[in-house]
Amino acid sequence: MKIYFDGCSWTWGDELEDRKKERYSALLCDRLGAIEDNFSMCGGSNDRIVRNLLVNNKIEDYDLAVIQMTYPARTEYVSKNKWEKVSAKFNYSKWLREGIGDISRIGEKFPKHKDFWKYYYLEIANKIYFDTKEKIHFETIKAYCKSKNVPLIFCTINNWSKLGFNLYFDKMRLKKHPYSHPTKESHKIITTRILTQWEKIK
């Protein structure tokens, strides 16, 4: 059995002491005797997850896909033939309630494009825009896996989403590290919940 994983820092295993052994993707594969292919990235976007799925990898080579979508405010772009991630450092829930909040750190990562990204987040992006992008990514991933006959366990850390994911990680009241990533014990809980989903669909 071979399992395809993608997502952001939660699936990557950020803040774990030994992420390649302690993250839920490794634990799940240990339980199932499966091969783990984890394509996640810290700060990665849903755009990147879809690009990996449709362009970079062959999902039909896998027996199961476990995909964790992230906050729809993230995105990516190409610069000098390299994909660059864009993950504004603002509180997403506060942004939904009150507006953009603090985007001052954009200038640290994108000094040449600071004005562009400030304009994007302040003038272009809004809740309707992000909700629509998220739905497009959701339906694309679901339909593509179905077209390749690969079972999908669909997860998210965006607990404001209403799209019908199998698991909402950030609604599971997990214990977290200082930078809000799941602890070793929480990765075990996530593994158990994914196994329960697998039993329903296999």
KABEL-V947581 format. One record per backbone hydrogen bond with DSSP energy under -1.0 kcal/mol. NH is the residue of the N-H (numbers start at 1). CO is the residue of the C=O. If there is no record, write none. Layout:
# KABEL-V947581
NH:CO
NH:CO
This chain:
# KABEL-V947581
3:35
4:64
5:37
6:66
12:8
13:9
14:9
16:13
21:18
22:18
23:19
27:23
28:24
29:25
30:26
31:27
32:28
33:29
34:29
35:1
37:3
39:5
41:7
44:41
49:45
50:46
51:47
52:48
53:49
54:50
55:51
56:51
57:52
61:58
62:59
63:2
64:2
65:151
66:4
67:153
68:6
69:155
74:71
75:86
77:84
79:82
82:79
84:77
86:75
90:88
95:91
96:92
97:93
98:94
99:95
106:103
107:104
109:105
110:106
117:113
118:114
119:115
120:116
121:117
122:118
123:119
124:119
125:120
130:126
131:127
132:128
133:129
134:130
135:131
136:132
137:133
138:134
139:135
140:136
141:137
142:138
143:139
144:140
145:141
146:142
147:143
148:144
149:146
150:145
153:65
155:67
156:167
157:69
159:157
161:158
166:154
167:154
169:156
171:168
172:169
177:181
180:177
183:175
187:183
188:184
189:185
190:186
191:187
192:188
193:189
194:190
195:191
196:192
197:193
198:194
199:195
201:197
202:198
